[in-house]
Amino acid sequence: MNVDSIRAYCLSFPKATEKLQWGDELCFKIAGKIFAMLGLDNLRLCFKCVPETFAELIEREAIRPAPYVGRYKWVLLERLDAVHDSELEDLIRQSYDMVSAKAPRNSRKKPPKPPGKKPSQARPHVRRRAKH
């Protein structure tokens, strides 16, 4: 996959957006949470994995734990051809699925507040002086 095909694939997911951050990093997000980062000046790709996949991938050539977020099971592909295209699509899809599952949902409605007095309607507490 190349930059254009990765970009098109990432933006094909529901509600996926992109934002250029930290210089040359094209970040793909769902509900404000990053699911993939594509380095444009120095071509590289970073995404989240399940622990088993993370352990298997970092054993391969040109794949290592991502700086700063490797402890959260993010990998860095130092070359875009470090994995086959079909496998890369599956890995990006898995990252999207994991991140979107934890991202805040705009469609979720907050439970209604129980009826009662509003704070502005509540009587202020008045301290009474003791009689001597």
MARDO-855190 format. One line per field, with one value per atom (N, C-alpha, C, CB): residue in one letter; chain; atom name; x, y, z. Coordinates in Angstrom, 3 decimals, padded with zeros to 6 digits. Each point is the difference from the previous one (the first is absolute). Glycine has a CB too. Layout:
residues N
code <- (a / ...)
unit <- (A / ...)
site <- (CA / ...)
c1 <- (X / ...)
c2 <- (Y / ...)
c3 <- (Z / ...)
This chain:
residues 132
code <- (m / m / m / m / n / n / n / n / v / v / v / v / d / d / d / d / s / s / s / s / i / i / i / i / r / r / r / r / a / a / a / a / y / y / y / y / c / c / c / c / l / l / l / l / s / s / s / s / f / f / f / f / p / p / p / p / k / k / k / k / a / a / a / a / t / t / t / t / e / e / e / e / k / k / k / k / l / l / l / l / q / q / q / q / w / w / w / w / g / g / g / g / d / d / d / d / e / e / e / e / l / l / l / l / c / c / c / c / f / f / f / f / k / k / k / k / i / i / i / i / a / a / a / a / g / g / g / g / k / k / k / k / i / i / i / i / f / f / f / f / a / a / a / a / m / m / m / m / l / l / l / l / g / g / g / g / l / l / l / l / d / d / d / d / n / n / n / n / l / l / l / l / r / r / r / r / l / l / l / l / c / c / c / c / f / f / f / f / k / k / k / k / c / c / c / c / v / v / v / v / p / p / p / p / e / e / e / e / t / t / t / t / f / f / f / f / a / a / a / a / e / e / e / e / l / l / l / l / i / i / i / i / e / e / e / e / r / r / r / r / e / e / e / e / a / a / a / a / i / i / i / i / r / r / r / r / p / p / p / p / a / a / a / a / p / p / p / p / y / y / y / y / v / v / v / v / g / g / g / g / r / r / r / r / y / y / y / y / k / k / k / k / w / w / w / w / v / v / v / v / l / l / l / l / l / l / l / l / e / e / e / e / r / r / r / r / l / l / l / l / d / d / d / d / a / a / a / a / v / v / v / v / h / h / h / h / d / d / d / d / s / s / s / s / e / e / e / e / l / l / l / l / e / e / e / e / d / d / d / d / l / l / l / l / i / i / i / i / r / r / r / r / q / q / q / q / s / s / s / s / y / y / y / y / d / d / d / d / m / m / m / m / v / v / v / v / s / s / s / s / a / a / a / a / k / k / k / k / a / a / a / a / p / p / p / p / r / r / r / r / n / n / n / n / s / s / s / s / r / r / r / r / k / k / k / k / k / k / k / k / p / p / p / p / p / p / p / p / k / k / k / k / p / p / p / p / p / p / p / p / g / g / g / g / k / k / k / k / k / k / k / k / p / p / p / p / s / s / s / s / q / q / q / q / a / a / a / a / r / r / r / r / p / p / p / p / h / h / h / h / v / v / v / v / r / r / r / r / r / r / r / r / r / r / r / r / a / a / a / a / k / k / k / k / h / h / h / h)
unit <- (A / A / A / A / A / A / A / A / A / A / A / A / A / A / A / A / A / A / A / A / A / A / A / A / A / A / A / A / A / A / A / A / A / A / A / A / A / A / A / A / A / A / A / A / A / A / A / A / A / A / A / A / A / A / A / A / A / A / A / A / A / A / A / A / A / A / A / A / A / A / A / A / A / A / A / A / A / A / A / A / A / A / A / A / A / A / A / A / A / A / A / A / A / A / A / A / A / A / A / A / A / A / A / A / A / A / A / A / A / A / A / A / A / A / A / A / A / A / A / A / A / A / A / A / A / A / A / A / A / A / A / A / A / A / A / A / A / A / A / A / A / A / A / A / A / A / A / A / A / A / A / A / A / A / A / A / A / A / A / A / A / A / A / A / A / A / A / A / A / A / A / A / A / A / A / A / A / A / A / A / A / A / A / A / A / A / A / A / A / A / A / A / A / A / A / A / A / A / A / A / A / A / A / A / A / A / A / A / A / A / A / A / A / A / A / A / A / A / A / A / A / A / A / A / A / A / A / A / A / A / A / A / A / A / A / A / A / A / A / A / A / A / A / A / A / A / A / A / A / A / A / A / A / A / A / A / A / A / A / A / A / A / A / A / A / A / A / A / A / A / A / A / A / A / A / A / A / A / A / A / A / A / A / A / A / A / A / A / A / A / A / A / A / A / A / A / A / A / A / A / A / A / A / A / A / A / A / A / A / A / A / A / A / A / A / A / A / A / A / A / A / A / A / A / A / A / A / A / A / A / A / A / A / A / A / A / A / A / A / A / A / A / A / A / A / A / A / A / A / A / A / A / A / A / A / A / A / A / A / A / A / A / A / A / A / A / A / A / A / A / A / A / A / A / A / A / A / A / A / A / A / A / A / A / A / A / A / A / A / A / A / A / A / A / A / A / A / A / A / A / A / A / A / A / A / A / A / A / A / A / A / A / A / A / A / A / A / A / A / A / A / A / A / A / A / A / A / A / A / A / A / A / A / A / A / A / A / A / A / A / A / A / A / A / A / A / A / A / A / A / A / A / A / A / A / A / A / A / A / A / A / A / A / A / A / A / A / A / A / A / A / A / A / A / A / A / A / A / A / A / A / A / A / A / A / A / A / A / A / A / A / A / A / A / A / A / A / A / A / A / A / A / A / A / A / A / A / A / A / A / A / A / A / A / A / A / A / A / A / A / A / A / A / A / A / A / A / A)
site <- (N / CA / C / CB / N / CA / C / CB / N / CA / C / CB / N / CA / C / CB / N / CA / C / CB / N / CA / C / CB / N / CA / C / CB / N / CA / C / CB / N / CA / C / CB / N / CA / C / CB / N / CA / C / CB / N / CA / C / CB / N / CA / C / CB / N / CA / C / CB / N / CA / C / CB / N / CA / C / CB / N / CA / C / CB / N / CA / C / CB / N / CA / C / CB / N / CA / C / CB / N / CA / C / CB / N / CA / C / CB / N / CA / C / CB / N / CA / C / CB / N / CA / C / CB / N / CA / C / CB / N / CA / C / CB / N / CA / C / CB / N / CA / C / CB / N / CA / C / CB / N / CA / C / CB / N / CA / C / CB / N / CA / C / CB / N / CA / C / CB / N / CA / C / CB / N / CA / C / CB / N / CA / C / CB / N / CA / C / CB / N / CA / C / CB / N / CA / C / CB / N / CA / C / CB / N / CA / C / CB / N / CA / C / CB / N / CA / C / CB / N / CA / C / CB / N / CA / C / CB / N / CA / C / CB / N / CA / C / CB / N / CA / C / CB / N / CA / C / CB / N / CA / C / CB / N / CA / C / CB / N / CA / C / CB / N / CA / C / CB / N / CA / C / CB / N / CA / C / CB / N / CA / C / CB / N / CA / C / CB / N / CA / C / CB / N / CA / C / CB / N / CA / C / CB / N / CA / C / CB / N / CA / C / CB / N / CA / C / CB / N / CA / C / CB / N / CA / C / CB / N / CA / C / CB / N / CA / C / CB / N / CA / C / CB / N / CA / C / CB / N / CA / C / CB / N / CA / C / CB / N / CA / C / CB / N / CA / C / CB / N / CA / C / CB / N / CA / C / CB / N / CA / C / CB / N / CA / C / CB / N / CA / C / CB / N / CA / C / CB / N / CA / C / CB / N / CA / C / CB / N / CA / C / CB / N / CA / C / CB / N / CA / C / CB / N / CA / C / CB / N / CA / C / CB / N / CA / C / CB / N / CA / C / CB / N / CA / C / CB / N / CA / C / CB / N / CA / C / CB / N / CA / C / CB / N / CA / C / CB / N / CA / C / CB / N / CA / C / CB / N / CA / C / CB / N / CA / C / CB / N / CA / C / CB / N / CA / C / CB / N / CA / C / CB / N / CA / C / CB / N / CA / C / CB / N / CA / C / CB / N / CA / C / CB / N / CA / C / CB / N / CA / C / CB / N / CA / C / CB / N / CA / C / CB / N / CA / C / CB / N / CA / C / CB / N / CA / C / CB / N / CA / C / CB / N / CA / C / CB / N / CA / C / CB / N / CA / C / CB / N / CA / C / CB / N / CA / C / CB / N / CA / C / CB / N / CA / C / CB / N / CA / C / CB / N / CA / C / CB / N / CA / C / CB / N / CA / C / CB / N / CA / C / CB / N / CA / C / CB / N / CA / C / CB / N / CA / C / CB / N / CA / C / CB / N / CA / C / CB / N / CA / C / CB / N / CA / C / CB)
c1 <- (000.849 / -000.849 / 000.896 / -001.863 / 001.366 / 000.730 / -000.785 / 001.017 / -000.510 / -000.631 / -001.445 / 002.238 / -002.475 / -001.361 / -000.966 / 000.986 / -000.552 / -000.906 / -000.249 / 000.819 / 000.189 / -000.193 / -000.956 / 002.311 / -002.116 / -000.878 / -001.442 / 001.929 / -002.133 / -001.347 / -000.630 / 000.669 / 000.117 / -000.529 / -000.399 / 001.434 / -000.579 / -000.303 / -001.229 / 002.432 / -002.582 / -001.143 / -001.282 / 001.588 / -001.481 / -001.200 / -000.803 / 001.196 / -000.605 / -000.715 / -001.035 / 002.026 / -003.124 / -001.035 / 000.547 / -001.701 / 001.397 / 000.351 / 001.502 / -002.138 / 002.964 / 001.445 / 000.360 / 000.394 / 000.557 / 000.496 / 001.516 / -002.011 / 002.595 / 001.452 / 000.428 / 000.119 / 001.072 / 000.554 / 001.516 / -002.027 / 002.672 / 001.459 / 000.476 / 000.048 / 000.748 / 000.479 / 001.491 / -002.254 / 002.874 / 001.404 / 000.912 / -000.771 / 000.601 / 000.839 / -000.537 / 001.936 / -001.443 / -000.362 / -000.903 / 002.140 / -002.720 / -000.842 / -001.441 / 001.502 / -001.991 / -001.396 / -000.741 / 000.560 / -001.355 / -000.695 / -001.420 / 001.414 / -001.796 / -001.353 / -000.722 / 000.717 / -001.909 / -000.694 / -001.450 / 001.520 / -002.032 / -001.425 / -000.397 / 000.063 / -001.029 / -000.474 / 001.159 / -001.928 / 002.888 / 001.125 / 001.122 / -001.603 / 001.472 / 001.020 / 000.741 / -001.384 / 002.695 / 000.832 / -000.052 / 001.508 / -001.695 / 000.088 / 001.156 / -002.469 / 003.023 / 001.180 / 000.712 / -001.108 / 002.437 / 000.809 / 000.935 / -000.126 / 000.128 / 000.813 / 001.021 / -001.899 / 003.186 / 001.069 / 000.194 / 001.121 / -001.157 / 000.068 / 001.412 / -002.282 / 003.088 / 001.364 / 000.881 / -000.269 / 000.201 / 000.720 / -001.091 / 002.061 / -002.368 / -001.157 / 000.040 / -000.118 / -000.883 / -000.152 / -001.459 / 002.405 / -002.834 / -001.392 / -000.056 / -000.735 / -000.161 / -000.146 / -001.470 / 002.002 / -002.282 / -001.381 / -000.028 / -000.661 / -000.520 / -000.214 / -000.267 / -000.900 / 001.354 / -000.194 / -000.507 / 001.827 / -002.365 / -000.274 / 001.353 / -002.382 / 002.513 / 001.299 / 000.661 / -000.828 / 000.055 / 000.581 / 000.595 / -001.663 / 000.940 / 000.478 / 001.220 / -002.331 / 002.291 / 001.135 / 001.266 / -001.555 / 001.468 / 001.161 / 000.526 / -000.883 / -000.012 / 000.411 / 000.616 / -001.822 / 001.217 / 000.485 / 001.383 / -002.368 / 002.627 / 001.290 / 001.180 / -001.220 / 000.921 / 001.057 / 000.437 / -000.909 / 000.130 / 000.308 / 000.959 / -002.245 / 002.902 / 000.906 / -000.787 / 001.609 / -001.079 / -000.549 / -001.296 / 001.042 / -001.317 / -001.156 / 000.479 / -001.636 / 001.267 / 000.410 / -001.103 / 002.436 / -002.319 / -000.979 / 000.072 / 000.188 / -001.321 / -000.043 / 000.542 / -001.980 / 002.754 / 000.492 / -001.164 / 002.047 / -001.868 / -000.958 / -001.240 / 000.812 / -001.324 / -001.251 / 000.155 / -001.178 / 002.396 / 000.239 / -000.525 / 001.996 / -001.946 / -000.507 / -001.504 / 001.846 / -002.520 / -001.443 / -000.274 / -000.428 / 001.448 / -000.082 / -000.202 / -000.933 / 001.629 / 000.050 / 001.315 / -001.431 / 001.383 / 001.210 / 000.331 / -000.506 / 001.763 / 000.478 / 000.576 / 000.486 / -001.069 / 000.559 / 000.973 / -002.098 / 003.375 / 001.022 / -000.032 / 001.411 / -002.076 / -000.221 / -001.438 / 002.448 / -003.056 / -001.388 / -000.136 / -000.438 / 001.521 / -000.059 / 000.463 / 000.394 / -000.372 / 000.426 / -000.981 / 001.131 / -002.387 / -000.998 / -000.735 / -000.269 / -000.333 / -000.758 / -001.228 / 000.811 / -001.274 / -001.126 / -001.249 / 000.921 / -001.277 / -001.222 / 000.137 / -000.453 / 001.630 / 000.226 / -000.036 / 001.391 / -000.814 / 000.004 / -001.420 / 002.247 / -003.085 / -001.396 / -000.690 / -000.064 / 000.319 / -000.587 / 000.489 / -000.156 / 001.443 / 000.566 / -000.569 / 002.087 / -002.230 / -000.580 / -001.460 / 001.576 / -002.312 / -001.410 / -000.102 / -000.535 / 001.405 / -000.018 / 000.297 / 000.722 / 000.217 / 000.320 / -001.207 / 002.418 / -003.050 / -001.207 / -001.075 / 000.532 / -000.758 / -001.030 / 000.290 / -000.407 / 001.658 / 000.357 / -000.169 / 001.608 / -001.142 / -000.069 / -001.442 / 002.324 / -003.074 / -001.386 / -000.859 / 000.256 / 000.082 / -000.753 / 000.152 / 000.304 / 000.821 / 000.238 / -000.226 / 001.630 / -001.869 / -000.185 / -001.360 / 001.503 / -001.606 / -001.307 / -001.000 / 001.117 / -002.336 / -001.070 / -000.868 / 000.007 / -000.156 / -000.889 / -001.445 / 001.698 / -001.959 / -001.386 / -000.521 / 000.399 / 000.501 / -000.427 / -000.666 / 001.858 / -003.037 / -000.714 / 000.262 / -001.778 / 001.917 / 000.186 / -001.336 / 001.884 / -001.848 / -001.259 / -000.632 / 000.855 / -002.181 / -000.641 / 000.254 / -001.766 / 001.855 / 000.204 / -001.321 / 001.844 / -001.767 / -001.241 / -000.673 / 000.951 / -002.292 / -000.677 / 000.323 / -001.846 / 001.859 / 000.306 / 000.240 / 000.983 / -000.633 / 000.246 / 001.339 / -001.378 / 001.411 / 001.260 / 000.781 / -001.005 / 002.320 / 000.796 / -000.424 / 001.891 / -002.326 / -000.393 / -001.307 / 001.167 / -001.968 / -001.256 / 000.146 / -001.160 / 002.274 / 000.205 / 000.163 / 001.072 / -001.549 / 000.118 / 001.425 / -002.412 / 002.973 / 001.355 / 000.013 / 000.554 / 000.507 / 000.129 / 000.279 / 000.855 / -001.686 / 000.171 / 000.436 / -001.749 / 002.823 / 000.514 / -000.690 / 002.235 / -002.791 / -000.694 / 000.927 / -002.213 / 002.054 / 000.789 / -000.652 / 000.803 / 000.016 / -000.523 / -000.365 / 001.406 / -002.496 / -000.417 / 000.783 / -002.308 / 002.722 / 000.745 / -000.845 / 002.116)
c2 <- (-001.177 / 001.177 / 001.241 / -001.243 / 002.291 / 001.261 / 001.027 / -000.516 / 001.733 / 001.043 / 000.233 / 001.067 / -000.962 / 000.275 / -001.138 / 001.382 / -002.627 / -001.119 / -000.177 / -001.116 / 001.368 / -000.067 / 001.100 / -000.976 / 002.167 / 001.127 / -000.302 / 001.602 / -002.073 / -000.314 / -001.107 / 000.688 / -001.696 / -001.103 / 000.482 / -001.612 / 002.379 / 000.495 / 000.909 / -000.157 / 000.968 / 000.911 / -000.699 / 001.853 / -003.113 / -000.740 / -000.517 / -000.653 / 000.681 / -000.468 / 001.035 / -001.319 / 000.866 / 000.941 / 001.041 / -001.808 / 003.062 / 001.144 / 000.204 / -000.366 / -000.218 / 000.191 / 001.374 / -002.475 / 003.121 / 001.310 / -000.046 / 001.180 / -000.146 / 000.089 / 001.383 / -001.678 / 001.737 / 001.275 / -000.105 / 000.485 / 000.521 / 000.049 / 000.531 / 000.366 / -001.138 / 000.369 / -000.266 / -000.503 / 001.135 / -000.239 / 000.037 / -001.375 / 002.367 / 000.145 / -000.768 / 000.318 / -001.545 / -000.765 / -001.189 / 000.707 / -000.810 / -001.151 / 000.239 / -000.534 / -000.273 / 000.047 / -000.991 / 000.647 / -000.098 / -000.817 / -000.281 / 000.979 / -002.222 / -000.417 / -000.273 / -000.995 / 001.592 / -000.024 / -000.428 / 001.782 / -002.288 / -000.270 / 000.640 / -002.210 / 003.119 / 000.726 / 000.650 / -001.597 / 002.139 / 000.699 / -000.884 / 001.680 / -002.989 / -000.953 / -000.574 / -000.569 / 000.551 / -000.469 / -001.522 / 001.992 / -002.482 / -001.445 / -000.362 / -000.160 / 001.142 / -000.236 / 001.324 / -001.990 / 001.924 / 001.181 / -000.342 / 000.814 / 000.042 / -000.201 / 001.116 / -001.169 / 000.809 / 000.979 / 000.305 / -000.814 / 002.089 / 000.364 / 000.299 / 000.893 / -000.203 / 000.320 / -001.243 / 002.319 / -003.079 / -001.258 / -001.074 / 001.048 / -001.670 / -000.899 / -001.097 / 000.473 / -000.449 / -000.990 / -000.008 / 000.304 / -001.376 / -000.126 / -000.560 / -000.341 / 000.898 / -000.393 / -000.299 / 001.407 / -002.512 / -000.350 / -000.906 / 000.221 / -000.388 / -000.800 / -001.460 / 002.027 / -002.941 / -001.440 / -000.649 / -000.024 / -001.173 / -000.817 / -000.542 / -000.632 / 000.284 / -000.427 / -001.149 / 000.740 / -001.726 / -001.141 / 000.440 / -001.533 / 002.382 / 000.492 / 000.886 / -000.112 / 000.948 / 000.876 / -000.836 / 001.680 / -002.717 / -000.850 / -000.659 / -000.409 / -000.015 / -000.654 / 001.012 / -001.715 / 002.884 / 000.991 / 000.547 / 000.600 / -000.338 / 000.616 / -000.958 / 001.462 / -002.734 / -000.958 / 000.112 / -001.536 / 002.211 / 000.119 / 001.157 / -000.969 / 000.847 / 001.050 / 001.267 / -001.731 / 002.876 / 001.330 / 000.315 / -000.195 / -000.568 / 000.289 / 000.006 / -001.055 / 002.107 / 000.097 / 000.673 / 000.113 / -000.169 / 000.730 / 001.489 / -001.724 / 002.369 / 001.419 / 000.834 / -000.399 / 001.439 / 000.876 / 000.608 / 000.506 / -000.414 / 000.599 / -000.852 / 002.196 / -002.914 / -000.734 / -001.515 / 002.031 / -002.497 / -001.431 / -000.798 / 000.535 / 000.045 / -000.713 / -000.232 / 001.003 / -000.245 / -000.191 / -000.878 / 002.237 / -002.943 / -000.960 / 000.678 / -001.656 / 002.776 / 000.652 / -000.416 / 001.998 / -002.316 / -000.358 / 001.086 / -002.452 / 002.482 / 000.918 / -000.825 / 001.820 / -001.657 / -000.608 / 001.015 / -001.421 / 001.082 / 000.925 / 000.137 / -000.599 / -000.354 / 000.045 / -000.414 / -000.524 / 001.116 / -000.336 / -001.410 / 002.416 / -002.980 / -001.358 / -001.053 / 000.962 / -000.615 / -000.946 / -001.168 / 001.891 / -001.692 / -001.071 / 000.071 / 000.043 / -001.144 / -000.027 / 000.894 / -002.335 / 002.824 / 000.936 / -000.543 / 000.890 / -002.125 / -000.555 / -000.112 / -001.272 / 000.887 / -000.081 / 001.402 / -002.094 / 003.056 / 001.369 / 000.543 / 000.354 / -000.643 / 000.428 / -000.612 / 000.227 / -001.517 / -000.653 / 000.640 / -002.133 / 002.446 / 000.599 / 001.394 / -001.323 / 002.111 / 001.345 / -000.109 / 000.907 / -001.846 / -000.218 / -000.373 / -000.742 / -000.129 / -000.401 / 001.192 / -002.316 / 003.138 / 001.192 / 000.930 / -000.192 / 000.414 / 000.838 / -000.570 / 000.677 / -001.983 / -000.637 / 000.150 / -001.624 / 001.424 / 000.119 / 001.428 / -001.887 / 002.840 / 001.402 / 000.496 / 000.388 / -000.744 / 000.472 / -000.599 / 000.252 / -001.445 / -000.618 / 000.782 / -002.223 / 002.919 / 000.759 / 001.497 / -001.737 / 002.172 / 001.435 / 000.443 / -000.124 / 001.387 / 000.486 / -000.009 / 001.419 / -001.698 / -000.063 / 001.248 / -002.526 / 003.229 / 001.162 / -000.434 / 001.285 / -002.487 / -000.462 / -000.478 / -000.641 / 000.395 / -000.442 / 001.152 / -001.694 / 001.452 / 001.048 / -000.147 / 000.096 / 001.051 / -000.011 / -000.338 / 001.707 / -002.435 / -000.305 / 001.281 / -002.285 / 002.357 / 001.230 / 000.194 / -000.224 / 001.498 / 000.321 / -000.207 / 001.670 / -002.136 / -000.201 / 001.346 / -002.091 / 002.084 / 001.268 / 000.495 / -000.642 / 001.926 / 000.597 / 001.482 / -002.157 / 002.782 / 001.436 / 000.262 / 000.365 / 000.688 / 000.438 / 000.698 / 000.244 / -000.217 / 000.661 / 001.452 / -001.495 / 002.188 / 001.399 / 000.115 / 000.568 / -001.643 / 000.028 / -000.473 / -000.370 / -000.233 / -000.496 / 001.180 / -002.115 / 001.951 / 001.065 / 000.055 / -000.263 / 001.436 / 000.108 / -000.326 / 001.741 / -002.294 / -000.336 / 001.284 / -002.342 / 002.597 / 001.198 / -000.444 / 001.293 / -000.719 / -000.334 / 000.880 / -000.701 / 000.098 / 000.754 / 000.213 / -000.943 / 002.112 / 000.308 / -000.620 / 002.150 / -002.650 / -000.553 / 001.151 / -002.111 / 001.968 / 001.022 / -000.181 / 000.106 / 001.019 / -000.064 / 000.480 / 000.322)
c3 <- (000.000 / 000.000 / 000.000 / 001.228 / -001.833 / 000.000 / 000.826 / -002.285 / 002.374 / 000.801 / -000.429 / 000.323 / -001.611 / -000.486 / 000.319 / -001.824 / 001.653 / 000.269 / 001.501 / -002.091 / 002.919 / 001.451 / 000.442 / 000.304 / -000.832 / 000.345 / -000.404 / -000.284 / -000.929 / -000.480 / 000.843 / -002.325 / 002.685 / 000.798 / 001.394 / -001.289 / 001.943 / 001.343 / 000.004 / 000.563 / -001.588 / -000.056 / -000.449 / -000.486 / 000.077 / -000.410 / 001.200 / -002.097 / 003.282 / 001.194 / 000.431 / 000.726 / -000.142 / 000.446 / 000.987 / -000.339 / 000.071 / 000.845 / 000.185 / 001.155 / -002.030 / 000.085 / -000.535 / -000.244 / 000.919 / -000.426 / -000.040 / 000.991 / -001.561 / -000.029 / 000.466 / -001.882 / 002.461 / 000.443 / -000.029 / 001.458 / -002.026 / -000.031 / 001.349 / -002.533 / 003.243 / 001.328 / 000.110 / 000.979 / -000.014 / 000.335 / -001.226 / 001.922 / -002.737 / -001.185 / -001.179 / 001.474 / -001.676 / -001.203 / 000.275 / -000.954 / 002.142 / 000.332 / -000.427 / 001.930 / -002.858 / -000.407 / 000.899 / -002.443 / 003.365 / 000.998 / -000.454 / 001.829 / -001.770 / -000.342 / 001.311 / -002.254 / 002.402 / 001.277 / -000.139 / 000.787 / 000.328 / 000.141 / 001.326 / -001.369 / 001.325 / 001.182 / 000.759 / 000.172 / -000.916 / 000.611 / 000.491 / 000.627 / -000.749 / 000.455 / -001.205 / 002.045 / -001.982 / -001.112 / -000.109 / 000.288 / -001.527 / -000.223 / -000.933 / 000.356 / -001.070 / -000.839 / -000.240 / -001.116 / 000.992 / -000.299 / -001.155 / 002.414 / -003.390 / -001.195 / -000.096 / -001.178 / 001.250 / -000.150 / -001.472 / 002.103 / -002.451 / -001.418 / -000.483 / 000.226 / 000.568 / -000.434 / 000.001 / 000.906 / 000.164 / 000.126 / 000.067 / 001.219 / -002.348 / -000.078 / 001.051 / -002.424 / 003.286 / 001.051 / 000.428 / 000.779 / -000.135 / 000.409 / 001.414 / -002.396 / 003.190 / 001.392 / 000.267 / 000.691 / 000.036 / 000.319 / 001.220 / -002.422 / 003.006 / 001.200 / -000.363 / 001.183 / -000.307 / -000.214 / 001.281 / -001.743 / 001.595 / 001.174 / 000.479 / -000.802 / 002.086 / 000.532 / -000.769 / 002.192 / -002.632 / -000.714 / -001.345 / 001.122 / -001.833 / -001.294 / 000.195 / -000.933 / 001.955 / 000.314 / 000.190 / 001.085 / -000.266 / 000.273 / -001.268 / 002.295 / -003.165 / -001.248 / -000.970 / 000.308 / -000.417 / -000.969 / 000.353 / -000.450 / 001.725 / 000.347 / -000.167 / 001.600 / -001.881 / -000.311 / -001.459 / 001.758 / -002.572 / -001.425 / -000.273 / -000.529 / -000.629 / -000.437 / -000.332 / -000.888 / 001.257 / -000.294 / 000.759 / -002.241 / 003.321 / 000.848 / 001.444 / -001.658 / 002.382 / 001.400 / 000.818 / -000.689 / 002.012 / 000.821 / -000.336 / 001.863 / -001.941 / -000.344 / 001.153 / -001.503 / 001.189 / 001.061 / 000.787 / -001.377 / 002.677 / 000.944 / 000.249 / -000.755 / -000.234 / 000.173 / -000.179 / -000.796 / 000.665 / -000.147 / 001.180 / -001.352 / 002.545 / 001.179 / -000.059 / 001.318 / -002.208 / -000.206 / -001.221 / 001.056 / -001.504 / -001.114 / -001.357 / 001.603 / -001.807 / -001.310 / -000.652 / 000.773 / -002.056 / -000.744 / -001.021 / 000.315 / -000.693 / -001.026 / -001.138 / 001.708 / -002.886 / -001.198 / -000.585 / -000.455 / 000.445 / -000.491 / -001.521 / 001.965 / -002.609 / -001.457 / -000.257 / -000.523 / -000.487 / -000.306 / -000.567 / -000.415 / -000.091 / -000.543 / 001.020 / -002.281 / 003.552 / 001.036 / 000.150 / 001.189 / -001.590 / -000.036 / -001.333 / 002.533 / -002.934 / -001.253 / 000.107 / -000.462 / -000.681 / -000.036 / 000.686 / -002.115 / 001.845 / 000.595 / 001.520 / -002.127 / 002.600 / 001.444 / 000.616 / -000.313 / -000.378 / 000.498 / 000.125 / -001.044 / 000.063 / 000.084 / 001.219 / -002.500 / 002.748 / 001.173 / 001.296 / -001.297 / 001.356 / 001.206 / 000.258 / -000.371 / -000.686 / 000.140 / 000.429 / -001.762 / 001.181 / 000.366 / 001.480 / -002.366 / 002.838 / 001.405 / 000.914 / -000.667 / 000.264 / 000.785 / 000.069 / -000.673 / -000.472 / -000.041 / 000.926 / -002.374 / 002.298 / 000.812 / 001.492 / -001.854 / 002.254 / 001.418 / 000.505 / -000.281 / -000.502 / 000.423 / -000.023 / -000.883 / -000.140 / -000.077 / 001.115 / -002.481 / 002.947 / 001.093 / 001.298 / -001.090 / 001.252 / 001.227 / -000.172 / 000.654 / -001.876 / -000.255 / 000.504 / -002.009 / 002.439 / 000.454 / -001.134 / 001.714 / -001.392 / -000.998 / 000.102 / 000.087 / -001.184 / -000.025 / 000.044 / -001.284 / 000.803 / -000.070 / 001.354 / -002.371 / 003.300 / 001.321 / 000.726 / 000.090 / 000.397 / 000.718 / 001.482 / -001.777 / 002.441 / 001.440 / 000.658 / -000.150 / 001.249 / 000.674 / 000.526 / 000.624 / -000.631 / 000.469 / 001.484 / -001.765 / 002.154 / 001.406 / 000.734 / -000.554 / 001.796 / 000.751 / 000.273 / 001.059 / -001.002 / 000.253 / 001.405 / -001.587 / 001.715 / 001.296 / -000.172 / 000.821 / 000.266 / -000.061 / -000.663 / 002.068 / -002.833 / -000.589 / 001.093 / -002.332 / 002.225 / 001.038 / 000.238 / -000.614 / -000.426 / 000.170 / 000.779 / -002.144 / 002.201 / 000.716 / 001.442 / -002.159 / 002.481 / 001.354 / 000.953 / -000.888 / 002.109 / 000.987 / 000.509 / 000.659 / -000.565 / 000.533 / 001.498 / -001.746 / 002.194 / 001.421 / 000.764 / -000.520 / 001.530 / 000.823 / 001.378 / -001.306 / 001.765 / 001.314 / 001.051 / -001.003 / 001.976 / 001.040 / 001.187 / -000.745 / 001.345 / 001.186 / 001.236 / -001.062 / 001.908 / 001.244 / 000.947 / -000.285 / 001.040 / 000.968 / 001.284 / -001.006 / 001.611 / 001.251 / 001.108 / -001.174)
